[in-house]
């Protein structure tokens, strides 16, 4: 039975048990941010009962690691046997292992006990840059990889496991993940946290048919914070806990990722240490909602619509180059009409903005919309046959934005505006990345259009728009914040409908 079937069957059989029993086999972090301490918090945050077997003791804090002590392997064996002889273990998360002898003992125990869910976070280098695995143990760690159901390396660890240079872009990281999954015969979680840019995607990769698809990508925004200590530990232990309940890696990732985004977005409120502090595991139990938390909350609203957009025939046809030209022409014409109305809404945002920086930003954005509209007419629509009347979806979307601009609330208006930045940037990033991954074929019917999506200026504008919206939410009343979420969600739905309109009306 394959590992995915094993965990799925186990999850069904285990449906009546409300509390997954999850064992962390990892090192100890006395500052509480990483290792077994982070694992236990993460397991508890997802409704599991956490247990821990200590593989190594570290002297560390938020500034770095100063010493590592690996207890005798006989004591490790006693810990493992004490737990498994008494407790039925639903899932295992493996973190820092230290040396080859420890790795060998953990592998022996796993092959004997055969837990239903095994998540291996191949901890090799700490966030601070400190090495946590002896170089002599790297070969032993590679031999442990096939025993796991899911491997969760960060970008540097992924490169080290393959003996390759570190990936500097998402497409390269995905290719490395595919090679590791093929080599180990299991599923690899490729994480975008170490890459640059406004987006921070994660992807489940498998080449052996263990997933419904070989590649499952889950988009997400990058959270700007220095407090990310223990992110990898927390993510892997959360996935182990949720997987014990769902038996579905995709469903588990889609549940855990929004939680992790908010844990990062609210990390600053903890104020632990002087370096890279811990994430906020129990943010959902706290009342305060800062800018980052509100942005993460909006992302949860956007994620289903973004998934729906990526599944549309229009987007798939645009990505492959097979989109019928009348549909593309209709989209361009409606985009030009939309931008004319959108520019007026942006101008209104500038008029309501409380600071000079925001006033200038929205004014420039309004001007840019008109320039882009002119560019569409001059270079695209002048040579194409396309309807010049406003389509029903375009009219409804613009009317919604105009209503938000008339509400008098700066925050509500910004929330309504934001999806045209955020979702468009996410869709554009994926389309351009797919085009580049395919080798940028010049024969692609929409090559010239896809090239325009690689616009760092627009990505930067999107980051600013998100920041201004989140800042407006902090000073808004609870009633206004609720209205902001509703306006944002409404615009997200219109974004989906706008991309689908060419299929229905062209």
Secondary structure, DSSP 8 states (H G I E B T S, - for coil): --HHHHHHHHHHHTTT-SS-EEEEEEEEETTSSSHHHHHHHHHHHTT-EEEEEEEEEEEEETTEEEEEE---HHHHHHHHHHHHTTS--SEEEE----SHHHHHHHHHHHHHH--S-EEE----B-TTS-B-S-GGGHHHHHHHGGG-SEE---HHHHHHHHTS----SHHHHHHHHHHHHHHHTSEEEEE-TTS-SSB--EEEE-SSS-SSSSEEEE--B----S--BTHHHHHHHHHHHHHHHH--HHHHHHHHHHHHHHHHHTGGGG--SSSS-B--TTGGG-----HHHHHHHHHHHHHHHHHHHHTSHHHHHHHHT---HHHHHHHHHHHHHHHHHHHHHHHHHHHH-SSHHHHHHHHHHHHHHHHHHHHIIIIIGGGS----S--HHHHHHHHHHHHHHTS--HHHHHHHHHHHHHHHHHHHHHHHHHHHHTT--TT-TTHHHHHTT--HHHHHHHHHHHHHHHHHHHHS-HHHHHHHHHHHHHHHHHHHHHHHHHHHH-
